[in-house]
């Protein structure tokens, strides 16, 4: 009788739990320096490993997926469905956030003395973010498309914030392969098949380290925030509002999408993508989580490679539902604290700005802060208010990333179902995908 192998999500959960215990113990016993010097670096190594494989994975997956399509019209159809669903879910996320923050009104109970204290504490960070946002605002309306086209692919590939440029070149490369005759590209196709197999094996090796990496990340995070208990108390209602908004997306909006457009039960869906959700929570990076998201969506939900390898990398760049929901709540919260009235026009402007800003938000920890300044500026909310929420941004960023990754997987499943490329069997690992691996 063979011993049953422990699932990855259980290992990650154990790593998170032990990391939390280790972090709390370090705070209690005064082992902060030991944690910073000997435990936290392993979390950084794990994050770097994930980022290391992200660019080659995105490029190879997109080229393989697009080159396997029979014609360009099919790519256009998948692309239109993908972007439409991502924009729709983003608008819903922003609207949900606005409804919640206007109902709960967390900014109206914020203490004045704490507001002054936080502004003084985070003043330098706010100034830095304001400078970054000013550069973005000075750009032309078409700057987004200018930034999409790399002048040097290798420079883009060396910077994880340039994912859109890598995606652009990969799509261009894949389209060129579709337009050429099979005999001209057979060697290139075999080359990419081999590279893809190597990347998948590297991902297996990295994920074997995941429980230990997650342990180090959580332990380090708890020690980092050990001195900010008062901050959490003052921002409690704001944090609860953000968390409710994000949970609405995870447990109401996405299950509704799945029920309306796919045969996949939401329980089965969450069971199969839970390792990716846990990793997203630990790393706060949808880009770093992409290798595992691709694996779970293809090999467990049964989404065909040609769909998953296009929809998921694009989602890392343009689908930021969690970020958009958070930006809406944060903007109105800051307005409430400073007594800035927002009429219906202002709130509609927040919906539009947050939706557009989310498209350019990097899928990395803290990438949303710069975009939030643009949202604040669009409706005349003091950007100095950013200091009020910076202290607890990282814990909330962890949950936002879970929403982003869940949204990517949901849209990939819907697009696959609409294209007849979903090989889903309740409770089972898809047979066709298993044979492929």
N, C-alpha and C positions, 0 to 999 in steps of 0.2 A: 504494500500500500504506500503510494507516494505522498509525501508531506505537502500540504497545500501551501503555495507560495503567498506570502503576505502582500496584498495590493499596495501599489505605490502611494495612494492617497492615505492609507493607514500609516505608512512609514512617515509621510510628511506631517500628518497630524501628531504623531508621537514626537517627532522632531520639534514641532511648534510648542507642544506642551512642556517638553523637557527644557526648551529654550526659555520659556516663560518662567519656569521654576528656577533655572540657573540665574536668570536676570534678577528676579526678586531676591534670591539668596545673596547675590553679589551686592545689591543695594543694602540689604539688611546687615551683611557682614563687613561692608566697606571694601569689597573686592573690585571696585570700579576700574582701577588701573590694570589689574590682572585681566579683566574682561576686555578692556580696550586693546591691550597689547597682545593677548594670546587667544582670544575667542573671536572677537569681532572681525579680525583680518580674514578668517576662513569664510565668513559671509561675503566679504568683498571679493575673495577669490572665486567663490561660486557665482556671484553676479557677473564677474568678468568672463567666466567660462561661457555663460549663457549669451552674453553680448558678443563674444568671439564668434559663436556659431550662427548668430542671427543673420548677418549680412549674406554669407554664402548660402544659408538655407533659403532666404527670401529669393535670391537671384536664381538659384538652381530650380527651386520649386515652381517659380513663375515661368521660367523658360520651358521646363518640362510640361507644365500644365497647358500653356498656350500653344506650344508646338504640337501637342496631341490633338488639338481641335482641327476639325476637317476644313473649316473655312473661317474667314474674317467676320462674317455676319453673325456667327455663333458667339464669337468673342464680344462683339458689340452688344449682343442681346444680354449676355451674362453681365457685362460691365454696367449696362443701363439698370438692370434689376438690382445689382449690388449697391450702386451709388444711391439709387432711389430709396432702397430700404434703409440704408445707413442714415440718409438725411431725414427720413420719416421718424426713425427711432430717436434721433437727436432732438428733433422738434418736440416730440412727446416727452423726452427727458427734461428739457428746459421748462416746458409748460408745467410738468408735474412739480418741479422744484419751486416755481413761482407760486403755484396754488398752495403748497405746503407752507412756504415762508410767510405768505400773506395771511394764512390762517393761524399759524402758531405765533408769529411775530416775536422771534427770539431777541431781536435787537432792542425792544422796548423795555427789557428787564436788565440790561447790561449796566453794571455799576460804573459810575463816572470815574472813581479813583483808579479802577483797574484799566480803564481806557487810557488814561494819562500814563500809567506805568508801562503798558504794552507799547505805546507809541514811542516812548523813550528807549525801551529795550531793543526794538526792531527797526529803529530809524535808519540805520546804515543799510540794512538789507532792503528796505523799501526804496531807498534812493537808487540802489543798484538795479532793482527790478524796473524802476521808472525809466532809467536810462535805456534799458533793453527794450522796453515797450515803446519809447519815443522813436527808436530806430525803426521799429516795425510800422508805426503810424506814418512815418515819413515816406514809406514806400508807395509806389504807384498802384492803382487798382489791379493791374495785371501782373504785379510782382509775384503772386502765387504761381502763375504759369512760368514766369522767368526762372524762379527757384526750382521748378520741377525738372528743368532740363539741365543736366550736368555739363560743365565745360570739360571736365576730366573725370572719367568713371572711377579711376583708382583713388582719386582724392575723395570722391563721394563714398566709396567703399570703405575708406579708413575712418569715417565719421558716422556714428550710429544715429545722429540727428538728421542725416540726409537720406532717410529711408525712401522718401518720395522720388528722389533722383535715381536711386537703385531700381525702384519699381518701374520707373519710366524706361530706363535702358533695358531692363529685362523684358518688358512688354514689347519694345521695339525689336529686340533680338528674337523673341518668340514669333512675332508677326513675320519677320523676314524668313524664318524657317518654314512657316506655313506656306509662304508664297513660292518657295523654291521646290524643285522636284525632289522626290524622296531619295533618289540615287545621289544627289548632291549633298545631302545632309545626313546620310546614314552614319558616317563616322562621328559627326558631332552629336547625334542623338545617342549613340552608344557611349560616348564620352560622358554626357550628362547623366545617363543612367548609372554609370559607374560612380561618378561623383556623388550622386544622390544616395546611393547605397552606403558610401563612406560617411557622408554627413549623418545619416540615420544611425549608423553604428557609433559615431562620436557622441550623438545625443544620448544614446543608451548609456554610454560610459559616464557622461555628465550627470544624467538623472540618477545614477547609482549613488552619486555624492549628494543628491538633493536633500535627504533628511538631515545630514550633517550641516550643510550650508544653511538650511532653514533654521536649524538650532542656533547657529552662530548669529544669524540676522536678527532673530527675535530677542535673544539674550542681549545683544548690543543695543537694540532699540529701547528695551526696558530701562537699561542703565542710562541711555541718553536722556530719557524723559523722566528720570526719577525725581528731579528737582522741580517739576512743573505740575504738581498736584493741584495747587491753587489755581493755576491756569485752566486746568480741565474743569474745575468746579465753576469758574466764572463763565466759561464758554460751553457749559453743559447743555443748555437748551439749544444753542446753535448746532452743536455736534449731533444732538439727537435728531434735529430737523434734517440735517444732511443724511444721517444714517437711515432715517425713515424713507427719504426720497430715493436713496440707492436701493433699499430693500423693495420698494414698490416696483422698480425696474426689474429686479431679479425674480421676484415671486408673483408679480401680477402681469406686467407688460409682456415680458418674454414668454411666459407660459401661455398667454393669450395668443401671441403670434404663432407659437408652435401648434396650438390647438386649431387655429383658423387655417393654417397653410400647410401643415405637415401631419403625418400619422404618428409622429414621435410623441410619446407621453412625457410630460415635463419631469416626472420622477425618474424615468429611465435616462432622460437627457442629462439631468443634474448628476446622476450617479456616474455617468460615463465621462463627463467633463470635470468632475470634482477635483482630480489631481491638478488640472490646469488652473482651476479657481484658487486652490490652496497655494500654488506656486506664485500666482499673480498677487495674492495677498501678502506673501512673504517678501517678494522682490519689488513691489510697486512699479513694475515695468511690463507693459503689454508686449513690448519688443523682446525682452528677455524671456517672456513666457511663450513666445510664438512656437518654438520647436515642440514643446509639449502640447500646445493647443492643436497644432497640425496633426500630431500623432493621435490624440484623442478623437478629433473630428473625423479623420480618415479611417482609422483602424478600429474604432469603437462605435461611432455613430453611423458609419457606412457612407459618408460623403465621398464621392469620386475625387480622385487626385486632381483632375483637370479643373474642378470647381473649387475645392479647398485651397489649392495652391495659388489661385487667383484671389479669391474672396478674403481669405485670412490676412495675407500680407498687406492688401489694400486697407483692410480694416484697422490694422495697427497704426496707419497714418491718418485715416479720415474718420474713423468711428470712435468717438470719445463720449459715449452717452453718460457715463459716470462723471466725467469732467464737466460736461455741459450742465447737468443737473446741479452739481456743486457750484458752478459759476453763477447760476441764477440765484441760488439760495444765499451765497456769500455776498453778491452785489446788493441784494435787497436788505440783508442783515446789516451791512455796513451803512446803508442809507438810513435804516431805522435808528441805529446808534447815533448817527450825526444829525438826525432830524431832517433829512432831505426827503421831501415828498415826491412820490413817483406816481404819475397818472397812467392811464391805460396805454397812451402812446409810448411813454418811457418803457413800460414793461414789454410791449411788443418789440421795441428796439432792442431790449435785452435778449429776447427770443432770437431775433435775427443775428445780432452780433455774436452771441454765444454759439449759435449754430455754425456761423462762418469761422469763428475763432477756433472751434474744436477741430476743424479740418486741418489746421496748421499746427496743432499742438503736438509736440514730440512725444512718442510713447516711452518716456523715461521718467524717473522720479522727479517731481517738482516742475515738470514741463508746463503745467497748467497755470502757474502763478503769473508768468509774463502775459499770457493771454487774458487772464482775469483783469489785469490793469487796463487793457484795451476795452473790455466790457464796462468797467467802472467809468472810464473816461467818456464813453459814448453817451452816457446819460447824466454826466456832471456829478458823479459821486466822488468825494475826496479819496484819492488813491492812498493817502496816508492811513486810511482805515484798514489797509492791507495788514498793517502791523498787528491788528486785533486778532487775526486768524492764522498768522504764520506759525505760531508756536505749536498748534495742533494739526498743521497741514499734513504732516507725514503719516500719522495714523489714519486720517481720513483718506489720504491718497492710496493707501493700501486697499481700502474697500472700493474706492473708485475704480481701481485697476481691475478688480474682480468683475465689476459691472461691464467695463469695456471688453474684457475677454469673453464674458458670457454673451454679450451682444454680437461679437464677431462670430462665435459658434452658432448662435441662433440664425443669423443672416445666411451663413454658409449652408445650414441645413435647409432653410426655406428655398434658397436659390437652387440647390441640388434637387429638391423635390420638384420644383417647377420645370427643371430640365430633364427629369426622368433619370437622374444620376444619384439617387439616394437608395442604397442597399441596406435598408433598416429592418432588423428583426428584433422585437422586444426582448430585452434581457440577454441577447446573444451578441458575441463579437461577429461582425459580418464575415461570412465565409469567404467571399471573393477577395476581400482585403487581406484576410489571414493567409490565403494561398499566395497572394502577391508578395507578402513579406517573407 
